[in-house]
Amino acid sequence: MSYNLKIGERLKLLRERHLESRKFRQVEFAEKLGVDRDKISRIENGKQAIDLNLLISIGQEFNVDLHWLITGESFKSKAEEQLEACAEKLGKLNYYVERLELLINKN
């Protein structure tokens, strides 16, 4: 499978499932981006490479993680990973605080 098809598959997935909580038709998607529907179709089917300007437009118009669109991998910075770890620990801490409060209130 070609690299273009993989990007095209992710573009189609994005268009159909993740944009504004509704399925976008190719023509609507293309209009939002200022390109022809045929171009979107060719990209989704791996027949045309996506150009940098279109990638930038997608990122700006739909707030899309371009790293995911290009590679298929989610991109998280170290700060985001640390924040998630802290949030998880805080959730556990809150659980124990609530349990302690219940024990204290019983007495």
C-alpha positions, 0 to 999 in steps of 0.5 A: 500500500502506498504512502499516499493511500495511507494519508488518503485513508486518514483524510477520509476517516477525518472527513467522515467521522471526526469533523464537527461531529457529523459526516462531511461529504467530499464536496462540502469538505472540498468547499471548506478547503477551497479545492475541487471535490475531485482533488479530495477524491484522488487524495483519498484514493491514493491517486494524488499526493497531498500538497503542503498547502492543503495540509496546512489548510486542513490543520487551520480549518479543522484543528487537525493534528498534522503529525497524525494525518501524515504518519498515523501516529499520535503526537504528544509532547513530554509536557502533555505526557507529564500532565496526563500522569499528574492528572491520573495521580491527582485522581487517585489522590482525590479518591483516597481523600474522599475515603478518608473523609468518609471514615472521619465522618463516621466517627 
